[in-house]
Amino acid sequence: MKAVPILLSGLPGQMCQEVLRAAQDQEDIEIYPRALGSERHAGPYASSEGNFEVVPPAHHRSCLIDAQKSHPGIVVVEFSTPQSVERNVELFCTVGMPFVCGTTGSNSEKLSTFVAESSTTAVIAVNMAAEIVLLQAMWEWAANEFPGLLSEAHLKVTESHQSKKRDVSGTAIRLGQSFAKLGMAFDINAVESIRDPERQRRLGVPDEFLGGHGWHRYQIDVPKSHTHIELIHNVCGRSAYARGALLAAHFLRRKMQEGASGRCFSMLDVMRGTGSA
């Protein structure tokens, strides 16, 4: 099978570094030696995964066009910042570059509009960990099948992430919305968000993952039936998201070969079209 060429957007950000590490284990992925980045990080970038050139915004367009010419079918993997993602995606669509976007804090509806008005195609997902997306889909199915079933239950949500994360976990919100459909009261302001490293250590988060993790606990109590349910899912590091992005790149390459254009796909689409995480 021919390797999928990938151009990174957001190097030397942590997620792009994680994608580089994940790609080392996959012979069917080829990382383009130039990457899109900020003016501040422009220039040579050396890592254990190879040597790269980080291209500043003024040269992003020419970099993309050159990559298309030398590597037909190349896919951008976008993990930049909320401040630059819209500009980047608009450029990808303008030059007709397919892309996988996992940048958090982005306006997915606006990004989807860019794609719909273009000739390219994309996978856009704020959570690219296939295992967690599967869990979300399972609870969403239950909520749609059994609305209001747990109206007598009490819900408590606790989530722990690295101290730099200021907002409430989007994963917790997504699952909370499913719990609300099942009849439980879900208030985003009642979610306990732990950002203190000492508390995280007491939870059991390993020291090496204090700077990057997502630990979630959902406690459901039904007093009248004396029933207690707990759902726990813990992600250490960022490799699950990087592996999901590479999975999405393979999926997108196949969709391009099938002639897809102007379409946005989700991680659920990727998982349905792949069959494994």
C-alpha positions as CSV (number, residue, x, y, z in Angstrom):
1,M,0.0,0.0,0.0
2,K,1.3,3.4,-1.0
3,A,2.1,5.6,2.0
4,V,-0.2,8.6,2.8
5,P,1.8,11.8,2.7
6,I,1.0,14.2,5.6
7,L,1.9,17.9,6.1
8,L,1.7,19.1,9.7
9,S,0.1,22.4,10.6
10,G,1.0,23.6,14.1
11,L,4.6,22.4,14.6
12,P,6.2,22.5,17.1
13,G,3.0,22.3,19.1
14,Q,2.6,19.3,21.4
15,M,0.0,17.5,19.3
16,C,2.1,17.8,16.1
17,Q,5.0,16.4,18.0
18,E,2.8,13.5,19.1
19,V,1.7,12.9,15.5
20,L,5.4,12.7,14.6
21,R,6.0,10.1,17.3
22,A,2.9,8.1,16.3
23,A,4.0,8.1,12.6
24,Q,7.3,6.5,13.4
25,D,5.4,3.2,14.0
26,Q,3.5,3.4,10.8
27,E,5.3,2.5,7.5
28,D,2.2,3.7,5.5
29,I,2.6,7.3,6.7
30,E,5.1,9.7,5.1
31,I,5.6,13.1,6.9
32,Y,6.4,16.0,4.5
33,P,9.6,17.7,5.6
34,R,8.1,21.2,5.7
35,A,5.4,22.2,8.2
36,L,3.1,25.2,8.8
37,G,3.8,27.2,11.9
38,S,3.9,30.7,13.4
39,E,6.3,33.5,12.7
40,R,7.8,32.9,16.2
41,H,8.7,29.3,15.4
42,A,9.7,29.7,11.8
43,G,13.0,28.0,10.8
44,P,14.7,24.6,11.2
45,Y,13.1,22.1,13.7
46,A,15.1,19.1,14.7
47,S,13.7,16.2,16.7
48,S,14.3,12.5,17.2
49,E,11.7,11.9,14.5
50,G,13.6,13.9,11.9
51,N,14.5,17.4,10.7
52,F,11.9,19.7,9.5
53,E,11.4,23.3,8.3
54,V,8.7,25.3,10.0
55,V,7.2,27.8,7.5
56,P,5.8,31.1,8.7
57,P,2.2,32.3,7.8
58,A,3.5,34.5,4.9
59,H,4.6,31.4,3.1
60,H,1.9,28.9,4.0
61,R,0.1,29.2,0.7
62,S,3.3,28.5,-1.4
63,C,4.2,25.6,0.9
64,L,0.9,24.0,0.4
65,I,1.0,24.4,-3.4
66,D,4.6,23.0,-3.6
67,A,3.5,20.0,-1.4
68,Q,0.6,19.3,-3.7
69,K,2.9,19.3,-6.8
70,S,5.6,17.0,-5.3
71,H,3.2,14.8,-3.2
72,P,-0.2,14.3,-5.0
73,G,-2.9,13.4,-2.5
74,I,-1.1,14.9,0.4
75,V,-3.3,15.5,3.5
76,V,-2.8,18.3,6.1
77,V,-3.1,17.3,9.8
78,E,-4.1,20.6,11.5
79,F,-3.3,21.0,15.2
80,S,-2.6,24.7,15.6
81,T,-4.3,27.1,17.9
82,P,-7.9,28.5,18.2
83,Q,-6.6,31.9,17.0
84,S,-5.2,30.5,13.7
85,V,-7.3,27.5,12.8
86,E,-10.0,29.4,10.9
87,R,-7.4,31.2,8.8
88,N,-5.6,28.0,8.1
89,V,-8.7,26.0,7.2
90,E,-9.9,28.8,4.8
91,L,-6.5,28.6,3.1
92,F,-6.6,24.8,2.8
93,C,-10.0,25.1,1.2
94,T,-8.8,27.9,-1.2
95,V,-5.9,25.8,-2.5
96,G,-8.0,22.6,-2.5
97,M,-6.0,20.7,0.2
98,P,-7.8,17.9,2.1
99,F,-7.2,18.1,5.8
100,V,-7.8,16.5,9.2
101,C,-8.5,19.1,11.9
102,G,-8.4,18.3,15.6
103,T,-7.7,21.8,16.9
104,T,-9.8,22.4,20.0
105,G,-11.6,25.7,20.6
106,S,-12.5,26.0,16.9
107,N,-15.9,26.8,15.4
108,S,-16.7,23.5,13.7
109,E,-19.8,25.0,12.0
110,K,-17.7,27.7,10.4
111,L,-15.0,25.3,9.3
112,S,-17.6,23.0,7.8
113,T,-19.0,25.9,5.8
114,F,-15.5,26.6,4.4
115,V,-15.3,23.0,3.2
116,A,-18.9,22.9,1.8
117,E,-18.1,25.9,-0.4
118,S,-14.9,24.3,-1.7
119,S,-13.7,21.4,-3.8
120,T,-11.8,19.8,-1.0
121,T,-12.9,17.4,1.8
122,A,-12.0,17.1,5.5
123,V,-12.3,15.3,8.8
124,I,-13.1,17.7,11.6
125,A,-13.3,16.5,15.2
126,V,-12.3,18.1,18.5
127,N,-11.8,14.6,20.0
128,M,-9.9,12.2,17.8
129,A,-9.4,9.4,20.3
130,A,-11.4,6.6,18.7
131,E,-12.0,4.8,22.0
132,I,-13.6,7.9,23.6
133,V,-15.6,8.7,20.5
134,L,-17.0,5.1,20.6
135,L,-18.0,5.6,24.3
136,Q,-19.8,8.9,23.4
137,A,-21.6,7.2,20.6
138,M,-22.8,4.3,22.9
139,W,-24.3,6.7,25.4
140,E,-25.8,8.9,22.7
141,W,-27.5,5.8,21.3
142,A,-28.8,4.9,24.8
143,A,-30.1,8.4,25.2
144,N,-32.0,8.4,21.9
145,E,-33.4,4.9,22.6
146,F,-34.5,5.5,26.2
147,P,-35.2,9.2,26.7
148,G,-36.0,10.1,30.3
149,L,-35.4,6.6,31.6
150,L,-33.1,7.8,34.4
151,S,-35.1,10.8,35.5
152,E,-34.9,9.8,39.1
153,A,-31.1,9.6,39.0
154,H,-28.6,12.0,40.4
155,L,-25.5,12.8,38.4
156,K,-22.0,13.9,39.5
157,V,-19.3,14.6,37.0
158,T,-15.6,15.0,37.7
159,E,-12.9,15.6,35.2
160,S,-9.1,16.2,35.5
161,H,-6.9,17.7,32.8
162,Q,-3.5,19.5,32.7
163,S,-3.3,22.8,34.5
164,K,-3.1,24.8,31.3
165,K,-6.7,23.7,30.3
166,R,-9.0,26.4,31.6
167,D,-12.4,25.4,30.2
168,V,-14.6,22.4,31.2
169,S,-13.8,19.3,29.2
170,G,-15.7,19.0,26.0
171,T,-15.9,15.3,26.4
172,A,-17.6,15.7,29.8
173,I,-20.0,18.1,28.2
174,R,-20.8,15.8,25.4
175,L,-21.5,12.8,27.7
176,G,-23.4,15.1,30.0
177,Q,-25.8,16.0,27.2
178,S,-26.5,12.4,26.7
179,F,-27.2,11.9,30.4
180,A,-29.5,14.9,30.2
181,K,-31.5,13.2,27.5
182,L,-31.8,10.2,29.8
183,G,-33.5,12.4,32.3
184,M,-30.7,13.4,34.6
185,A,-30.1,17.0,35.6
186,F,-26.8,18.1,34.0
187,D,-25.3,21.5,34.7
188,I,-22.0,22.5,33.2
189,N,-21.3,24.8,36.1
190,A,-21.6,21.8,38.5
191,V,-18.9,19.8,36.8
192,E,-15.9,19.5,39.1
193,S,-12.8,20.4,37.0
194,I,-9.5,19.4,38.7
195,R,-6.4,21.3,37.6
196,D,-4.3,21.1,40.7
197,P,-1.3,18.6,40.2
198,E,-1.4,17.5,43.9
199,R,-5.0,16.6,43.7
200,Q,-4.3,14.8,40.4
201,R,-1.6,12.8,42.0
202,R,-4.0,11.7,44.7
203,L,-6.4,10.6,42.0
204,G,-3.6,8.4,40.6
205,V,-2.5,10.4,37.6
206,P,1.1,9.4,36.9
207,D,3.6,12.2,37.2
208,E,4.7,11.9,33.6
209,F,1.2,12.6,32.4
210,L,0.3,15.6,34.7
211,G,1.1,17.8,31.7
212,G,-1.3,16.0,29.4
213,H,-4.2,13.7,30.4
214,G,-7.9,13.4,30.5
215,W,-9.4,11.5,33.5
216,H,-13.2,11.4,33.8
217,R,-15.6,10.0,36.3
218,Y,-19.4,10.0,36.1
219,Q,-21.4,8.9,39.2
220,I,-25.0,8.0,38.8
221,D,-27.2,7.3,41.8
222,V,-30.8,6.2,41.8
223,P,-31.9,6.5,45.5
224,K,-35.3,4.8,45.2
225,S,-33.8,1.7,43.7
226,H,-30.6,1.8,45.7
227,T,-28.6,1.7,42.5
228,H,-25.2,3.2,41.9
229,I,-23.4,3.3,38.5
230,E,-19.9,4.6,37.8
231,L,-18.4,5.3,34.4
232,I,-14.6,6.0,34.3
233,H,-12.4,6.7,31.3
234,N,-8.8,7.8,31.6
235,V,-6.5,8.9,28.8
236,C,-2.9,9.5,29.7
237,G,-0.8,11.6,27.3
238,R,-1.9,12.5,23.7
239,S,-1.0,9.4,21.7
240,A,-4.7,8.3,21.4
241,Y,-5.5,11.6,19.7
242,A,-2.5,11.4,17.4
243,R,-3.3,7.8,16.4
244,G,-6.9,8.9,15.7
245,A,-5.6,11.7,13.4
246,L,-3.5,9.3,11.4
247,L,-6.5,6.9,11.2
248,A,-8.5,9.9,9.8
249,A,-5.8,10.7,7.3
250,H,-6.0,7.2,5.9
251,F,-9.8,7.4,5.7
252,L,-9.7,10.8,4.0
253,R,-7.2,9.5,1.4
254,R,-9.7,6.8,0.5
255,K,-12.5,9.3,0.3
256,M,-10.5,11.5,-2.0
257,Q,-9.8,8.5,-4.3
258,E,-13.5,7.9,-4.4
259,G,-14.1,11.5,-5.6
260,A,-15.5,13.1,-2.5
261,S,-15.4,16.9,-2.5
262,G,-17.0,19.6,-0.4
263,R,-17.7,17.2,2.4
264,C,-16.9,17.1,6.1
265,F,-16.6,13.8,7.9
266,S,-16.6,13.0,11.6
267,M,-14.6,10.6,13.7
268,L,-17.6,8.3,13.7
269,D,-17.5,8.3,9.9
270,V,-13.8,7.4,10.1
271,M,-14.5,4.5,12.6
272,R,-17.3,3.2,10.5
273,G,-15.1,3.2,7.4
274,T,-12.1,1.7,9.2
275,G,-13.4,-1.1,11.4
276,S,-10.6,-0.8,14.0
277,A,-9.1,1.8,16.4
